Amino acid sequence: MLLLLGLCLGLSLCAGSQEEARSWDDTSEQVGLRVPRQLRLLQRLKTKPLMTEFSVKSTIISRYAFTTVSCRMLNRASEDQDAEFQMQIPASAFITNFTMIIGEKVYQGEITEKEKKNDDRVKGKKNTTTEENEEKGADMFRASLVIPSKDKAIFLLSYEELLQRRLGKYEHVISVRPQQLVGRLNVEVNVLERSGITSLEVPPLHNSRQKGGGRGEDDLGPPPSTAINQNETFAKVVFKPTVVQQAKIAQNGILGDFIIRYDVNREQSIGDIQVLNGYFVHYFAPKDLPPLPKNVVFVLDTSASMVGTKLRQTKDALFTILHDLRPQDRFSIIGFSNRIKVWKDHLLSVTPLNIRDGKIHIHHMSPSGGTDINGALQTAIGLLNNYVTHNDIEDRSVSLIIFLTDGKPTVGETHTLKILNNTKEAARGRICIFTIGIGNDVDFKLLEKLSLENCGLTRRVHEEEDAGSQLIGFYDEIRTPLLSDIRIDYPPGIVEHATKTLFPNYFNGSEIIIAGKLADRKAEQLPVEVTASNSKKFVVLKTKVPVEPQKVGNDVPGSPRPKGDGQGDPNHIKRLWSYLTVKELLSSWVQSNDEQEKEQLRQRAQALAVNYHFLTPFTSMKLRKPTLHTGGLEDIHGMSAAAGPEMVMQSLRGAGLQPGPTLKKPYDPRIKISKTSVDGDPHFVVDFPLSKLTVCFNIDGQPGDILRLVSDHVHSGQFLNQDAKLTEEPAGHSKNLTNSPLPPAGGTSETILKVKGHRVPVVWKQRKIYNGEEQIDCWFARNNAAKLIDGEYKDYLASHPFDTEMTLGSETSSLNS
């Protein structure tokens, strides 16, 4: 069997249209001939649409990231084909733009208010877009459509997010999962931080979130083909793997997450305050402070569903965490199922003996029974409240609950609202609850609200992930509290519509971010005051920030230009303020149990999201009627066609909307290649654009031969600009058969393909390709394609499967694709 490596990626093909097919049928009726059975023109080549380009460009300006994804697909088949574009985006991001171009038709979306009831929305089976929560830390955006035969489709998706600082680093994640090898794959990230960039790193591709992924070549450094250029305030990172490099990582095209981590210089203890055109942002992340003592209760689900790997991994993680506790900390352990199992009825100091006894208690935990979430939380809160109340504590401390479960409440109080009210009433804002949900059966909405209402955070661990490592990573984020009771004040006469300014705790390695509007744009200074508690001290920080016209620092060459609120405003601080405000309104809406308050929050969040083009649970996309595309892609600024995190479908075709004609660009066909034929020899299918002919041929080879196919645009390729003609030559008479595949009416004759001055005998056949799974109608070249291709068979032999980047020398002809 021959192993054929065909890298025929990136350009369009030519084939006869359905109208031509009908004209052939008309011709057959005119001459009164019976059409041969093999001329079933409705049988078309069915292949997966080819992704010719996958490009991602991100611009990060002061932690705020603008990302645009561009994807081009080609339908090589002789019939319309379904295609799907999918992209994982960070869960914290808002989609801001989505555009599809099919032929010359441009489909743009417009963000509108989402109706409370969506019973009348259109659901299309053909062209649809959806966004769904599918992976840990990411949402999956999908767009499906029908690409006409031999036509192209272009997808443009944009989203924005505010990078969160965790463990001392900002992390920007780009999903590189095109689902197939791509001829042109490019990821470019530009980072602009006026305070200075420190410790920028690009780790290997990460692919734990989805099965079927590949491996990185280097466990320590960045992915292959990554280029990093950096100065004090600007960095440019480019990831541009060739097809060969992609194949070495993952032949299925699921390369993984391309990640950039960095931090910024921090000189002022009060933080970094930036002002631009009437908006400001305040980044507060103090360092070099002594840690606050913490009182922590670990609450572990030991119900029957935790049996096996989940419980074992969790126990191992707790062993590690216990050894990490500081001498000034206090701790206890609770296991719960249908019974609440308390290790000690009070908090213990951190000593080697207590750590050993705690590990023994954890080791003997066994899974059984149901899940009493309410009882476990009430018990943990009681331990913490009793300790704080009955102990004369000089040092200020932070009280935390780390709560882990894999299920829903099944024992005791099972009503969600009552569990939330009971917890909030008992904690009284003094105890922060950090929740971890494991698996698919967990009530994640309950855990999310528990954390939101009690100054905590929540994490979700999927079934296939290591619960232990996730627990350790989560704990690392909160292991070192530095400040408590943080309050940041700005003069009300100068500042309006500021985001949240009260924070219960600040943990080392994180960051507090506040944004707002300037009520008085003529003010020359912005006074800022920060108050907080640190161990035995009460901290007060004050400063006055000069308000000066500043240069917008987002004109990064080659990067997507951030758009504003529909007027092209490039103010990234204004975008950041709107992003943060919408996020806080959504969070307040989730926490609220008052219907009137929820409705007010919904309306505020909805109005702001519509104004700034954010796709949220309260906004949706309505697709505009298609327009003709005459300019470049940079002129397209469409919106997302998804409708929030729920699965909402919108018909792209609609009444009377049909795909448009092919893009009016220079025709640039490629050769389609199947892997092997039935007999082991490679099949080639060639389109001649000028003549609208499809020709196929085989090449006889030896078992184990590997063929090299290269693209040589300098020498135009062999078939791109060739004019091929079919003639029938009985007894010296020629008849042009360019528009008819029919045999002559009578007599002995031979069909000849005239191309490049050569005469190649051909016959009309239906060939099976792709291991016999697909069929195509074509003119089959006899005699091993003699006179059709340049050079000889040996000119195309390669030494190994990845010998594809070599270009044949001037003395050797090449089969150009």
ZAMARGU-4260 file (C-alpha; in steps of 0.2 Angstrom, whole numbers, plus 5000, padded with zeros to 4 digits):
<rodrens>
0) 5000/5000/5000 | 5006/5017/4996 | 5006/5030/5010 | 5001/5047/5002 | 5004/5063/5011
5) 4994/5077/5003 | 4995/5094/5010 | 4983/5102/4998 | 4976/5115/5009 | 4970/5133/5008
10) 4963/5136/4990 | 4947/5133/4981 | 4941/5121/4968 | 4932/5121/4952 | 4918/5110/4946
15) 4902/5111/4935 | 4887/5118/4943 | 4870/5110/4945 | 4864/5121/4930 | 4878/5113/4920
20) 4872/5096/4925 | 4854/5101/4919 | 4861/5107/4903 | 4870/5090/4900 | 4854/5081/4903
25) 4845/5093/4890 | 4859/5088/4878 | 4856/5070/4880 | 4838/5072/4877 | 4841/5082/4861
30) 4852/5069/4853 | 4840/5055/4859 | 4853/5045/4867 | 4852/5034/4883 | 4863/5042/4896
35) 4875/5028/4903 | 4871/5023/4921 | 4888/5029/4927 | 4883/5047/4923 | 4872/5050/4938
40) 4877/5068/4940 | 4867/5069/4957 | 4880/5058/4965 | 4892/5071/4972 | 4909/5069/4981
45) 4905/5070/4999 | 4920/5076/5009 | 4922/5086/5025 | 4924/5104/5022 | 4942/5109/5022
50) 4948/5122/5034 | 4960/5132/5025 | 4965/5145/5038 | 4963/5147/5057 | 4969/5163/5064
55) 4968/5171/5081 | 4974/5188/5086 | 4973/5195/5103 | 4977/5212/5110 | 4979/5214/5129
60) 4979/5232/5135 | 4981/5234/5154 | 4974/5217/5157 | 4959/5219/5146 | 4960/5207/5131
65) 4952/5209/5114 | 4952/5193/5104 | 4947/5190/5086 | 4946/5173/5078 | 4946/5171/5059
70) 4942/5154/5050 | 4940/5150/5032 | 4932/5134/5026 | 4931/5127/5008 | 4918/5115/5001
75) 4928/5104/4989 | 4913/5093/4986 | 4901/5093/4971 | 4886/5096/4982 | 4881/5107/4996
80) 4889/5102/5012 | 4886/5105/5031 | 4900/5113/5040 | 4903/5118/5058 | 4914/5131/5066
85) 4917/5129/5084 | 4928/5139/5096 | 4931/5137/5115 | 4931/5154/5123 | 4935/5158/5141
90) 4919/5157/5153 | 4922/5175/5159 | 4923/5182/5141 | 4909/5191/5132 | 4906/5188/5114
95) 4905/5205/5105 | 4906/5201/5086 | 4901/5187/5075 | 4900/5187/5056 | 4899/5174/5042
100) 4902/5176/5024 | 4896/5163/5012 | 4900/5167/4994 | 4897/5186/4992 | 4884/5186/5006
105) 4888/5194/5022 | 4878/5188/5037 | 4880/5200/5052 | 4872/5199/5069 | 4865/5213/5080
110) 4864/5212/5099 | 4846/5215/5105 | 4837/5213/5121 | 4832/5196/5124 | 4813/5193/5127
115) 4809/5184/5143 | 4800/5171/5133 | 4808/5165/5118 | 4794/5153/5112 | 4793/5162/5095
120) 4812/5161/5091 | 4817/5153/5075 | 4826/5136/5075 | 4835/5131/5060 | 4841/5114/5056
125) 4854/5120/5043 | 4863/5136/5047 | 4863/5139/5066 | 4874/5146/5080 | 4874/5141/5098
130) 4885/5144/5113 | 4885/5132/5127 | 4894/5128/5143 | 4904/5113/5139 | 4921/5113/5146
135) 4929/5118/5162 | 4933/5136/5162 | 4927/5138/5144 | 4911/5140/5134 | 4909/5132/5117
140) 4903/5143/5103 | 4897/5133/5088 | 4891/5139/5071 | 4884/5127/5058 | 4879/5132/5040
145) 4878/5125/5023 | 4892/5129/5011 | 4887/5128/4992 | 4897/5117/4981 | 4914/5123/4977
150) 4912/5138/4988 | 4920/5146/5003 | 4914/5152/5020 | 4922/5164/5032 | 4919/5165/5051
155) 4924/5180/5061 | 4921/5179/5080 | 4927/5192/5093 | 4926/5192/5112 | 4933/5202/5126
160) 4938/5198/5144 | 4947/5205/5159 | 4961/5194/5164 | 4961/5189/5182 | 4977/5188/5192
165) 4979/5171/5201 | 4994/5165/5210 | 5004/5180/5205 | 5001/5179/5186 | 4988/5184/5173
170) 4984/5170/5161 | 4977/5172/5143 | 4971/5156/5136 | 4967/5153/5117 | 4959/5137/5112
175) 4968/5130/5096 | 4956/5116/5092 | 4952/5118/5073 | 4947/5099/5072 | 4959/5096/5057
180) 4976/5100/5051 | 4976/5118/5044 | 4987/5125/5030 | 4988/5142/5038 | 4987/5142/5057
185) 4992/5158/5066 | 4990/5164/5084 | 4996/5181/5088 | 4995/5189/5105 | 5001/5207/5108
190) 5003/5213/5127 | 5004/5231/5131 | 5006/5236/5150 | 5012/5254/5153 | 5018/5249/5171
195) 5030/5236/5163 | 5029/5217/5159 | 5038/5205/5170 | 5040/5186/5170 | 5031/5183/5153
200) 5031/5164/5149 | 5022/5153/5137 | 5020/5135/5143 | 5017/5119/5133 | 5000/5117/5125
205) 4988/5111/5138 | 4974/5099/5133 | 4966/5091/5148 | 4949/5098/5145 | 4945/5087/5130
210) 4948/5069/5125 | 4958/5065/5110 | 4971/5078/5112 | 4989/5077/5107 | 5005/5079/5117
215) 5017/5093/5117 | 5035/5091/5111 | 5043/5100/5125 | 5037/5098/5143 | 5046/5114/5149
220) 5047/5127/5135 | 5034/5135/5123 | 5026/5125/5109 | 5036/5123/5093 | 5037/5138/5081
225) 5033/5150/5095 | 5042/5167/5093 | 5042/5179/5108 | 5048/5197/5106 | 5047/5208/5121
230) 5053/5225/5128 | 5049/5234/5144 | 5031/5238/5141 | 5026/5228/5125 | 5027/5209/5120
235) 5022/5200/5105 | 5020/5182/5104 | 5017/5172/5088 | 5012/5153/5087 | 5013/5148/5069
240) 5015/5129/5067 | 5017/5121/5050 | 5006/5107/5045 | 5020/5095/5049 | 5022/5102/5067
245) 5003/5102/5069 | 5003/5083/5065 | 5017/5079/5077 | 5006/5087/5091 | 4989/5080/5086
250) 4984/5073/5069 | 4966/5076/5073 | 4969/5095/5074 | 4965/5096/5093 | 4981/5105/5098
255) 4975/5112/5115 | 4976/5128/5124 | 4989/5141/5119 | 4993/5150/5136 | 5002/5166/5140
260) 5006/5170/5158 | 5014/5186/5164 | 5014/5199/5178 | 5017/5218/5179 | 5028/5229/5189
265) 5021/5235/5205 | 5029/5250/5213 | 5015/5260/5222 | 5007/5252/5237 | 4991/5260/5233
270) 4991/5252/5216 | 4991/5256/5198 | 4977/5270/5193 | 4974/5274/5175 | 4963/5288/5168
275) 4958/5290/5150 | 4944/5301/5142 | 4933/5302/5157 | 4935/5284/5164 | 4947/5276/5176
280) 4953/5259/5182 | 4962/5255/5199 | 4972/5239/5200 | 4976/5236/5219 | 4988/5221/5222
285) 4999/5225/5237 | 5014/5214/5241 | 5027/5211/5255 | 5014/5211/5269 | 5013/5198/5283
290) 5000/5185/5281 | 4984/5185/5291 | 4980/5170/5302 | 4966/5159/5295 | 4953/5149/5303
295) 4948/5135/5291 | 4936/5121/5291 | 4938/5107/5278 | 4921/5100/5274 | 4922/5084/5263
300) 4907/5074/5255 | 4909/5056/5260 | 4892/5050/5253 | 4891/5034/5243 | 4894/5043/5226
305) 4911/5048/5231 | 4917/5030/5231 | 4933/5026/5222 | 4945/5038/5213 | 4936/5054/5218
310) 4938/5051/5237 | 4955/5044/5236 | 4961/5059/5226 | 4953/5071/5238 | 4961/5063/5253
315) 4978/5064/5245 | 4975/5083/5242 | 4970/5086/5260 | 4986/5077/5266 | 4996/5090/5256
320) 4985/5105/5261 | 4987/5101/5280 | 5006/5101/5279 | 5005/5118/5271 | 4995/5126/5285
325) 5005/5139/5295 | 5008/5139/5314 | 4996/5153/5317 | 4982/5145/5308 | 4968/5135/5316
330) 4959/5121/5307 | 4946/5107/5308 | 4939/5093/5297 | 4921/5088/5294 | 4915/5073/5284
335) 4897/5072/5279 | 4884/5060/5271 | 4868/5057/5279 | 4877/5059/5295 | 4888/5074/5300
340) 4905/5067/5306 | 4915/5080/5315 | 4934/5076/5319 | 4934/5088/5334 | 4921/5099/5341
345) 4933/5114/5341 | 4946/5121/5330 | 4964/5115/5333 | 4981/5124/5332 | 4993/5118/5319
350) 5006/5106/5327 | 5014/5091/5320 | 5003/5080/5332 | 4987/5088/5326 | 4992/5087/5308
355) 4996/5068/5310 | 4979/5065/5319 | 4970/5075/5306 | 4977/5064/5292 | 4973/5048/5301
360) 4955/5054/5303 | 4954/5058/5284 | 4962/5041/5280 | 4948/5032/5289 | 4934/5041/5280
365) 4923/5029/5270 | 4909/5033/5258 | 4891/5029/5262 | 4874/5036/5263 | 4866/5052/5256
370) 4871/5070/5255 | 4866/5082/5270 | 4873/5099/5263 | 4864/5110/5275 | 4869/5100/5290
375) 4887/5100/5285 | 4887/5119/5282 | 4878/5123/5298 | 4890/5113/5308 | 4906/5121/5300
380) 4899/5138/5303 | 4895/5134/5321 | 4913/5128/5324 | 4920/5145/5317 | 4908/5156/5326
385) 4911/5147/5342 | 4930/5149/5340 | 4930/5168/5336 | 4917/5171/5350 | 4926/5162/5364
390) 4944/5166/5360 | 4952/5183/5364 | 4961/5185/5348 | 4973/5199/5347 | 4978/5196/5329
395) 4964/5199/5316 | 4960/5183/5307 | 4951/5177/5292 | 4938/5163/5293 | 4935/5151/5279
400) 4926/5135/5274 | 4932/5124/5260 | 4917/5114/5255 | 4918/5099/5242 | 4904/5089/5236
405) 4899/5079/5220 | 4880/5079/5222 | 4864/5087/5226 | 4856/5088/5244 | 4847/5072/5247
410) 4846/5072/5266 | 4840/5084/5279 | 4835/5101/5271 | 4835/5099/5252 | 4826/5115/5247
415) 4839/5126/5239 | 4832/5143/5244 | 4831/5137/5262 | 4849/5130/5262 | 4855/5147/5255
420) 4845/5157/5268 | 4851/5146/5282 | 4869/5148/5277 | 4869/5167/5275 | 4860/5170/5291
425) 4872/5159/5301 | 4888/5166/5292 | 4882/5184/5294 | 4896/5190/5282 | 4910/5185/5294
430) 4914/5168/5285 | 4919/5165/5267 | 4913/5149/5259 | 4924/5142/5245 | 4915/5128/5235
435) 4921/5114/5224 | 4909/5104/5213 | 4915/5087/5206 | 4907/5078/5191 | 4891/5080/5181
440) 4878/5077/5195 | 4883/5091/5207 | 4871/5106/5210 | 4883/5119/5203 | 4871/5133/5204
445) 4868/5130/5222 | 4887/5130/5225 | 4889/5146/5215 | 4876/5155/5225 | 4883/5149/5241
450) 4900/5156/5237 | 4893/5172/5229 | 4882/5176/5245 | 4897/5172/5257 | 4912/5181/5250
455) 4919/5166/5242 | 4923/5158/5225 | 4918/5142/5217 | 4926/5129/5205 | 4920/5115/5195
460) 4929/5099/5192 | 4924/5087/5178 | 4923/5069/5179 | 4939/5065/5169 | 4949/5078/5179
465) 4960/5075/5195 | 4949/5081/5209 | 4965/5082/5220 | 4975/5093/5210 | 4961/5105/5207
470) 4958/5106/5226 | 4976/5110/5229 | 4976/5123/5215 | 4960/5131/5222 | 4968/5131/5240
475) 4984/5139/5234 | 4974/5154/5228 | 4967/5157/5245 | 4981/5150/5256 | 4989/5167/5260
480) 4976/5181/5265 | 4985/5198/5267 | 4971/5210/5270 | 4954/5210/5276 | 4939/5223/5276
485) 4946/5232/5262 | 4937/5249/5257 | 4942/5260/5243 | 4935/5277/5242 | 4934/5291/5228
490) 4926/5308/5231 | 4908/5307/5225 | 4908/5324/5217 | 4922/5318/5206 | 4918/5299/5203
495) 4901/5291/5198 | 4896/5274/5194 | 4911/5265/5201 | 4911/5247/5202 | 4912/5237/5219
500) 4923/5246/5232 | 4921/5235/5247 | 4930/5218/5248 | 4931/5206/5263 | 4948/5199/5259
505) 4963/5201/5248 | 4974/5185/5245 | 4992/5185/5240 | 4994/5183/5221 | 4977/5190/5217
510) 4971/5208/5212 | 4957/5220/5216 | 4950/5230/5201 | 4939/5245/5202 | 4933/5255/5187
515) 4922/5270/5186 | 4917/5286/5177 | 4923/5304/5181 | 4909/5315/5185 | 4920/5330/5184
520) 4930/5329/5168 | 4938/5345/5172 | 4946/5339/5188 | 4965/5339/5187 | 4967/5326/5201
525) 4958/5310/5207 | 4960/5308/5226 | 4960/5289/5231 | 4959/5282/5249 | 4962/5264/5254
530) 4958/5257/5271 | 4961/5239/5276 | 4966/5228/5291 | 4982/5218/5291 | 4985/5207/5306
535) 4988/5219/5320 | 4987/5235/5310 | 4974/5246/5302 | 4981/5252/5285 | 4976/5268/5277
540) 4983/5273/5260 | 4980/5290/5252 | 4986/5297/5235 | 4980/5310/5222 | 4982/5304/5204
545) 4984/5317/5190 | 4971/5317/5177 | 4979/5321/5160 | 4974/5317/5142 | 4983/5301/5138
550) 4988/5292/5123 | 4977/5277/5118 | 4989/5263/5119 | 4981/5251/5108 | 4987/5254/5091
555) 4997/5238/5090 | 5003/5234/5072 | 4994/5219/5066 | 4982/5218/5080 | 4963/5219/5080
560) 4958/5237/5084 | 4946/5237/5099 | 4929/5244/5095 | 4919/5254/5108 | 4900/5256/5111
565) 4895/5256/5093 | 4904/5272/5088 | 4921/5265/5086 | 4927/5272/5102 | 4944/5263/5106
570) 4944/5268/5125 | 4949/5251/5133 | 4946/5258/5150 | 4928/5262/5145 | 4926/5245/5139
575) 4933/5238/5155 | 4922/5248/5165 | 4906/5242/5155 | 4913/5224/5156 | 4915/5224/5175
580) 4899/5233/5178 | 4889/5220/5168 | 4898/5206/5177 | 4893/5213/5194 | 4875/5216/5189
585) 4874/5198/5183 | 4881/5192/5200 | 4869/5203/5210 | 4855/5196/5199 | 4860/5178/5203
590) 4861/5182/5222 | 4845/5191/5223 | 4829/5182/5229 | 4818/5197/5227 | 4808/5197/5211
595) 4807/5216/5209 | 4825/5218/5213 | 4830/5205/5201 | 4820/5213/5187 | 4828/5230/5190
600) 4845/5222/5189 | 4840/5212/5173 | 4835/5229/5165 | 4851/5238/5170 | 4862/5224/5164
605) 4852/5222/5148 | 4853/5240/5143 | 4872/5241/5147 | 4875/5225/5137 | 4865/5231/5122
610) 4874/5247/5122 | 4892/5240/5123 | 4888/5224/5112 | 4890/5211/5125 | 4882/5194/5123
615) 4875/5190/5140 | 4860/5179/5147 | 4849/5195/5145 | 4854/5199/5127 | 4853/5189/5110
620) 4858/5191/5092 | 4846/5194/5078 | 4854/5192/5061 | 4853/5205/5048 | 4848/5202/5030
625) 4863/5197/5020 | 4873/5211/5011 | 4885/5209/4997 | 4903/5208/5002 | 4914/5219/4992
630) 4928/5225/5003 | 4941/5216/5014 | 4939/5207/5030 | 4944/5222/5040 | 4928/5231/5034
635) 4917/5218/5042 | 4912/5222/5060 | 4898/5210/5063 | 4891/5203/5080 | 4889/5186/5087
640) 4875/5176/5081 | 4874/5166/5097 | 4861/5170/5111 | 4869/5169/5128 | 4875/5153/5137
645) 4858/5145/5133 | 4856/5135/5117 | 4847/5147/5106 | 4846/5144/5088 | 4843/5157/5074
650) 4840/5152/5056 | 4853/5160/5044 | 4844/5156/5028 | 4827/5163/5033 | 4813/5165/5020
655) 4820/5168/5003 | 4838/5170/5008 | 4849/5158/4998 | 4868/5157/4997 | 4876/5169/4985
660) 4888/5166/4971 | 4907/5163/4973 | 4918/5176/4979 | 4924/5187/4965 | 4942/5183/4967
665) 4956/5175/4956 | 4951/5157/4954 | 4964/5147/4964 | 4960/5128/4963 | 4969/5114/4971
670) 4971/5096/4968 | 4960/5084/4978 | 4969/5068/4984 | 4962/5053/4992 | 4973/5042/5003
675) 4973/5026/4993 | 4963/5017/4980 | 4956/4999/4981 | 4972/4992/4973 | 4983/5003/4984
680) 4988/5015/4971 | 4985/5034/4974 | 4970/5042/4965 | 4971/5060/4959 | 4957/5072/4955
685) 4961/5088/4946 | 4950/5102/4942 | 4954/5113/4926 | 4946/5130/4930 | 4946/5138/4913
690) 4938/5123/4905 | 4927/5117/4920 | 4933/5099/4918 | 4937/5086/4931 | 4951/5074/4927
695) 4956/5059/4937 | 4971/5047/4936 | 4981/5034/4945 | 4999/5032/4947 | 5006/5014/4948
700) 5018/5013/4963 | 5027/5001/4974 | 5022/4995/4991 | 5029/5007/5004 | 5031/5022/4992
705) 5028/5039/4999 | 5023/5053/4988 | 5028/5071/4990 | 5016/5085/4984 | 5022/5103/4985
710) 5014/5119/4981 | 5025/5130/4970 | 5016/5147/4966 | 5031/5154/4959 | 5030/5142/4944
715) 5010/5144/4944 | 5007/5125/4946 | 5004/5113/4932 | 4985/5115/4930 | 4980/5132/4938
720) 4980/5142/4921 | 4979/5128/4909 | 4966/5127/4895 | 4960/5109/4893 | 4949/5103/4879
725) 4940/5087/4875 | 4939/5081/4857 | 4932/5066/4849 | 4943/5060/4834 | 4935/5047/4823
730) 4944/5045/4807 | 4953/5062/4809 | 4937/5072/4813 | 4937/5082/4829 | 4922/5087/4839
735) 4923/5098/4854 | 4915/5090/4870 | 4919/5103/4882 | 4901/5105/4888 | 4895/5087/4886
740) 4902/5071/4893 | 4892/5060/4881 | 4900/5047/4869 | 4899/5050/4851 | 4883/5045/4842
745) 4891/5031/4832 | 4907/5024/4824 | 4923/5020/4832 | 4932/5035/4840 | 4943/5040/4855
750) 4940/5054/4867 | 4956/5065/4869 | 4961/5078/4882 | 4971/5091/4874 | 4982/5100/4887
755) 4999/5109/4887 | 5002/5103/4869 | 4999/5085/4874 | 4985/5073/4868 | 4980/5062/4883
760) 4967/5048/4880 | 4953/5049/4892 | 4936/5039/4896 | 4921/5045/4906 | 4921/5035/4923
765) 4914/5036/4940 | 4929/5033/4952 | 4929/5027/4970 | 4940/5037/4981 | 4944/5039/5000
770) 4946/5020/5002 | 4930/5017/4992 | 4919/5027/5003 | 4916/5041/4990 | 4913/5043/4971
775) 4916/5056/4959 | 4912/5058/4940 | 4927/5062/4930 | 4937/5060/4914 | 4949/5046/4918
780) 4967/5048/4910 | 4974/5031/4903 | 4991/5025/4902 | 4997/5030/4920 | 4994/5048/4916
785) 5008/5049/4904 | 5009/5066/4896 | 4998/5073/4909 | 5010/5076/4923 | 5027/5084/4922
790) 5042/5073/4926 | 5042/5054/4931 | 5035/5045/4946 | 5052/5044/4954 | 5052/5063/4955
795) 5038/5063/4968 | 5045/5050/4980 | 5048/5056/4998 | 5060/5048/5011 | 5048/5049/5025
800) 5030/5054/5029 | 5034/5071/5035 | 5046/5075/5020 | 5034/5089/5014 | 5042/5105/5016
805) 5056/5101/5003 | 5054/5109/4986 | 5059/5099/4971 | 5075/5107/4963 | 5075/5115/4946
810) 5080/5099/4938 | 5066/5090/4945 | 5048/5093/4939 | 5034/5093/4953 | 5016/5089/4954
815) 5010/5105/4960 | 4994/5106/4970
</rodrens>
